[in-house]
Amino acid sequence: MKFHKSFNKLLLSTTLCSTVFFFSDFPVLAQDSEPSVAETADKDQKDIKQIKELHKKTYEMLQSTVSEFSSLRLAENRVRLQTTAANLLWSKDKEQARTLYIAAVEALGEVIKSREEDDSIEEVERWSISLANYQTLIQAVRVNDIKLALELFQITRDEYFAAANTVTQQSLDSLEFDLMREVAGDDPEKILEIAEKQLKKGISNDLISAIALLREKDEKAAAKLAKDVVKKLSPDTIFKNYGDLEVAKQLYELTFGSQSGQKPIPLDETTKRDLINVFVQSALNAASPNSPFFGGYSFQIFSTLKTMMDTITRYAPSQAAQLRQRIAEFDKMYGIFEKKQKEQEKLLSNGSVDTFLEAAKQNRADGDYLVSMAVQKAIQEKNFDRARQIINEKLNDPYSRKQYQQMIDQSAISDASEQGDLERARRIASGIDSKVDKIPILCQLAQQALSKNDTESALSILTEARNLIPGKPKNWNQMYFYLDIAAIYARVEPKEGLEMIDPVVEQINDLIAAMSSLDGFVPYSSRPEFVDGEVILENSGWALQLADKWIQALAGFAEKDFDKVKRLTDRLQRSELKLYAKMSIVQSIFNTIPPEANEQVSSNKSGN
C-alpha cells in the first residue's frame, strides 16, 4: 500500500541511534559573600560534576524507558509516551526523535482505523479522543520539524480518516492549510495556491488569515482571493452558518478599512457591491424581528448591519430604506433588553456596597445576584467584616454562605500576605474549622513564605498542615492534600518529604488495583479507565488522577535524590504507570535544567 511505502521511506531516513552525551559547564548562582578564587573554582567544579552526573542518569533513564514502550498493549499509551520522549530528545538526537514521532503516528493509526459502524459508545468516544490526539501529535511534530509534520499528515490523513464526517474533515482541512501555509513561508504565489485549494473545499476562517497575510505581501493576490471568497458567500449560508457569517464580517472589515491602521483590500466596485448585497439580502429574506420565526443568526446580522448603514446606502441605495425599517423593528424588540443591560453595566461599574443592597430590595428576581455583587464589592474594598455581615444577614442558603465565607477568608488571607503580614494571614487561617478548606490555604502560605526565603515560617506552617492528616491519608481529599504538603517539603526538607511519599506508593498500588477490579461496575461512572488491562494515560479518570498526583509530587525530588526517586518509581506495580512516572521525572529535570543549556554555558565560560 502507498501508506506503508511512504512510512518505510520515512523510517529509512530516520535510523535509531544511541544518544551521545554532551556534558559541559553549567552556570553557578552568584553568592552573597565574596569567596576566594579557589573556593569559587572548587564550588563550580562540584556543581558541574553534580549536574553532569544528574544528566547522565536522566538520559540513561530516558533511553531505558524508551526501550520499554513496545511492551505497552494500549496504542494510546505508546503514543503519549513516544511523543513526550521525542519532544525531550529533539535537542540531542533528532533522528531518534523523528523515529519516535513516526512510530507514534503509526500507533495512533491502529486506534483510528479500527473503528467499526456498530462500535459501542465507549469505542466511539475512544476514537474521538484519538482524533484529538492525532491533531495534537501533528502539532507537536510541527514545533520541531514543520516539513515532517506536513509529510506525516499527508501520508496518513486519507488512510486514517477516509470515512470521517464533515466536521472532522473540515477540522483536518484547517490543519492541513495551516501546515502548508507555514511551509510556503513568504511566497505569495504559493500562499494563494494553497488558499484557492482550500476554498474549493469550503469557506473557513483560515481564508481570512490568508487574505490578511497576502495584503502585506501582494495586494493583487489578496484581492483575487477575497473576490473568490465573496463569490462563495450567499445570503442563505451566512443566515444559517455562523462560520460563514464571521468570514463575511471579517471580509467586510478588511475591504472597507474598518481595521485601524490597515490598508483596505483593493477590491473592484462590483465585488464590493456583491459583498454588501450578501448582508442586505440575508436581512431582507429573514422573518421580521417581531415574528416568532425570527431565527438563525439574525441577531448577529442585524447588530452588524447597524454599523454598516453608511456603506449600505452607498452600494445598495434602493434597499436602504426597507433595511432601516427592519433595523428599527430589531431595535424596538431588543430595546428593553439593551436598556436593562446598560443599567446593569452602569451599576456593576459604579455601584457601591449600599447601592447593590438597595437594588436587591427593589429587584427581588435578581436579589441574590445583587447581594453577591455587594459582597464582592466589599471584598474589593478590603472591608472583610462588612462582607461577612452581609452574608450572615442577607443569605439564607447555607451552601451559598459557606462559598462566600471561603471567598472572604481567601481574600483576607491574600491581602495579609500581600502586605507581608504572614502572622495575620495565619491567624485568619487558624479560624477556619474545615480541614478541607484550611490545608490548601496553609500550603499557599508555606509557598509564600518560601518565596521570601523565610524557611523557618514555611516549615512551621507545613508542620501545622501535616498534623491535620495524622498517619496515612484516609480519603481522596486527604491524599491530595498530603501529597501537596510533601511536594512543598522538597524545597525545604527533601528528606522529610520523601519519607512522606515513600509509604504512599503501596497505598497507590492497592487503590488502583481496586479501581481496576471495579472498572465498569460503578453505576453512573464515566467511560472506562482501563483498556486491555492498562490505565488509559489519556484519560482524566480517578485512577490516573491519583497516580499522577503522586508522580508529580515525587518528580519534585528528582534533583535532590535521583536514585531514591528512581527506586520509588520502580515500586509502582503497573508497567504503564511506571513508564509514565519515569517520563515525568525526566521531563521535570529537563524543564529545570535544559540539556542544551550546558553547551551555551560552556561556550560562555571558555570565552571568559
LINLINDA-V814101 format. One record per pair of residues at least 4 apart in sequence whose ideal C-beta (glycine too) atoms are under 7 Angstrom apart, sorted by sequence separation. I is the first residue (numbers start at 1). J is the second residue. If there is no record, write none. Layout:
I,J
I,J
//
This chain:
1,5
2,6
3,7
4,8
5,9
6,10
7,11
8,12
10,14
31,35
35,39
36,40
37,41
38,42
39,43
40,44
41,45
42,46
43,47
44,48
45,49
46,50
47,51
48,52
49,53
50,54
51,55
52,56
53,57
54,58
55,59
56,60
57,61
58,62
59,63
60,64
61,65
62,66
63,67
64,68
75,79
76,80
77,81
78,82
79,83
80,84
81,85
82,86
83,87
84,88
85,89
86,90
89,93
90,94
93,97
94,98
95,99
96,100
97,101
98,102
99,103
100,104
101,105
102,106
103,107
104,108
105,109
108,112
109,113
110,114
115,119
119,123
121,125
122,126
123,127
124,128
125,129
126,130
127,131
128,132
129,133
130,134
131,135
132,136
133,137
134,138
135,139
136,140
137,141
138,142
141,145
142,146
145,149
146,150
147,151
148,152
149,153
150,154
151,155
152,156
153,157
156,160
157,161
158,162
164,168
166,170
167,171
168,172
169,173
170,174
171,175
172,176
173,177
174,178
175,179
176,180
177,181
178,182
179,183
180,184
187,191
188,192
189,193
190,194
191,195
192,196
193,197
194,198
195,199
203,207
205,209
206,210
207,211
208,212
209,213
210,214
211,215
213,217
214,218
215,219
218,222
219,223
220,224
221,225
222,226
223,227
224,228
225,229
226,230
227,231
228,232
229,233
233,237
235,239
236,240
237,241
241,245
242,246
243,247
244,248
245,249
246,250
247,251
248,252
249,253
250,254
251,255
252,256
267,271
269,273
270,274
271,275
272,276
273,277
274,278
276,280
277,281
278,282
279,283
280,284
281,285
282,286
287,291
294,298
297,301
298,302
299,303
300,304
301,305
302,306
304,308
305,309
308,312
309,313
310,314
311,315
312,316
313,317
316,320
319,323
320,324
321,325
322,326
323,327
324,328
325,329
326,330
327,331
328,332
329,333
330,334
331,335
334,338
335,339
336,340
337,341
338,342
339,343
340,344
341,345
342,346
343,347
344,348
345,349
346,350
347,351
351,355
353,357
354,358
355,359
356,360
358,362
359,363
363,367
366,370
367,371
368,372
369,373
370,374
371,375
372,376
373,377
374,378
375,379
376,380
377,381
383,387
384,388
385,389
386,390
387,391
388,392
389,393
390,394
391,395
397,401
398,402
399,403
400,404
401,405
402,406
403,407
404,408
405,409
406,410
407,411
408,412
409,413
410,414
411,415
412,416
413,417
414,418
415,419
421,425
422,426
423,427
424,428
425,429
426,430
434,438
435,439
437,441
438,442
439,443
440,444
441,445
442,446
443,447
444,448
445,449
446,450
447,451
448,452
454,458
455,459
456,460
457,461
458,462
459,463
460,464
461,465
462,466
463,467
469,473
474,478
476,480
477,481
478,482
479,483
480,484
481,485
482,486
483,487
484,488
485,489
489,493
490,494
493,497
494,498
495,499
496,500
497,501
498,502
504,508
505,509
506,510
507,511
508,512
509,513
510,514
511,515
512,516
513,517
514,518
515,519
518,522
530,534
540,544
541,545
542,546
543,547
544,548
545,549
546,550
547,551
548,552
549,553
550,554
551,555
557,561
558,562
561,565
562,566
563,567
564,568
565,569
566,570
567,571
574,578
575,579
576,580
577,581
578,582
579,583
580,584
581,585
582,586
583,587
584,588
585,589
586,590
587,591
588,592
589,593
590,594
593,597
596,600
597,601
598,602
599,603
600,604
601,605
602,606
603,607
604,608
35,40
72,77
119,124
164,169
233,238
253,258
254,259
257,262
267,272
289,294
351,356
378,383
379,384
395,400
416,421
417,422
432,437
449,454
450,455
473,478
489,494
530,535
531,536
539,544
540,545
572,577
590,595
72,78
184,190
198,204
238,244
253,259
287,293
288,294
395,401
432,438
473,479
529,535
530,536
572,578
89,96
90,97
141,148
142,149
161,168
184,191
214,221
215,222
237,244
238,245
257,264
287,294
313,320
360,367
363,370
489,496
490,497
529,536
537,544
558,565
89,97
141,149
198,206
199,207
214,222
256,264
286,294
312,320
347,355
378,386
379,387
416,424
417,425
449,457
450,458
489,497
520,528
535,543
557,565
570,578
69,78
198,207
255,264
378,387
395,404
416,425
429,438
432,441
449,458
469,478
473,482
519,528
535,544
569,578
572,581
181,191
184,194
238,248
254,264
255,265
286,296
360,370
391,401
519,529
529,539
86,97
89,100
138,149
141,152
161,172
211,222
214,225
233,244
254,265
312,323
359,370
360,371
486,497
489,500
519,530
554,565
69,81
115,127
195,207
255,267
286,298
347,359
375,387
378,390
413,425
416,428
429,441
446,458
449,461
469,481
529,541
535,547
569,581
69,82
181,194
289,302
391,404
429,442
469,482
529,542
569,582
86,100
138,152
180,194
211,225
356,370
391,405
486,500
515,529
516,530
529,543
554,568
28,43
85,100
86,101
111,126
112,127
138,153
157,172
195,210
210,225
211,226
233,248
375,390
413,428
446,461
486,501
526,541
529,544
28,44
111,127
374,390
375,391
412,428
413,429
429,445
445,461
446,462
569,585
177,194
255,272
356,373
357,374
82,100
86,104
112,130
207,225
229,247
283,301
305,323
356,374
482,500
28,47
66,85
111,130
112,131
191,210
282,301
283,302
371,390
409,428
426,445
442,461
466,485
255,275
388,408
425,445
465,485
565,585
26,47
82,103
83,104
177,198
230,251
306,327
353,374
356,377
387,408
26,48
82,104
108,130
112,134
153,175
191,213
192,214
207,229
229,251
279,301
283,305
305,327
442,464
443,465
25,48
62,85
153,176
191,214
252,275
371,394
409,432
422,445
442,465
462,485
512,535
251,275
353,377
371,395
384,408
26,51
79,104
82,107
108,133
173,198
226,251
279,304
302,327
348,373
352,377
353,378
62,88
108,134
153,179
188,214
203,229
279,305
351,377
439,465
462,488
384,411
422,449
462,489
515,542
558,585
79,107
173,201
178,206
302,330
379,407
384,412
413,441
417,445
515,543
23,52
78,107
79,108
108,137
150,179
177,206
181,210
188,217
192,221
196,225
199,228
203,232
226,255
279,308
375,404
379,408
439,468
551,580
555,584
149,179
150,180
174,204
188,218
195,225
199,229
203,233
248,278
438,468
547,577
551,581
555,585
558,588
559,589
173,204
186,217
248,279
406,437
410,441
417,448
472,503
512,543
558,589
23,55
75,107
105,137
170,202
174,206
192,224
196,228
280,312
379,411
552,584
23,56
75,108
104,137
146,179
150,183
188,221
192,225
199,232
353,386
382,415
435,468
459,492
551,584
555,588
559,592
170,204
458,492
459,493
512,546
21,56
75,110
76,111
276,311
284,319
422,457
472,507
511,546
512,547
75,111
146,182
147,183
276,312
280,316
131,168
138,175
142,179
146,183
289,326
455,492
21,59
205,243
284,322
508,546
204,243
208,247
226,265
276,315
277,316
280,319
284,323
290,329
508,547
535,574
537,576
19,59
101,141
135,175
203,243
207,247
227,267
238,278
276,316
283,323
289,329
203,244
205,246
226,267
230,271
288,329
289,330
436,477
440,481
443,484
447,488
450,491
535,576
205,247
208,250
212,254
223,265
273,315
284,326
439,481
443,485
446,488
450,492
508,550
534,576
535,577
208,251
211,254
222,265
223,266
235,278
239,282
272,315
280,323
283,326
290,333
537,580
19,63
203,247
223,267
227,271
230,274
234,278
238,282
289,333
230,275
233,278
443,488
235,281
504,550
98,145
101,148
105,152
109,156
113,160
219,266
235,282
239,286
112,160
215,263
98,148
102,152
109,159
215,265
235,285
105,156
109,160
245,297
501,553
87,140
501,554
76,130
79,133
83,137
90,144
211,265
242,297
245,300
249,304
256,311
240,296
245,301
252,308
76,133
83,140
239,296
79,137
239,297
498,557
497,557
239,301
512,574
494,557
498,561
505,568
509,572
509,573
483,549
487,553
490,556
494,560
498,564
502,568
505,571
483,550
486,553
490,557
494,561
501,568
505,572
480,549
487,556
483,553
490,560
19,92
19,93
17,93
19,96
17,95
17,96
15,95
16,96
14,95
16,99
14,98
14,99
11,99
14,102
11,102
10,102
7,102
7,106
10,151
7,155
6,155
3,155
3,159
125,527
122,527
133,538
122,528
129,538
74,531
77,534
80,537
74,532
80,538
73,532
73,533
74,534
76,536
77,537
73,534
76,537
72,534
74,536
76,538
81,579
85,583
88,586
77,576
81,580
84,583
88,587
81,583
88,590
84,587
92,595
71,575
72,576
91,595
54,559
57,562
61,566
91,596
54,562
68,579
65,579
65,582
65,583
61,582
62,586
61,586
58,586
58,589
54,589
55,595
51,593
26,597
26,598
25,598
24,598
27,601
23,598
24,599
26,601
22,598
25,601
22,599
24,601
25,602
24,602
25,605
//
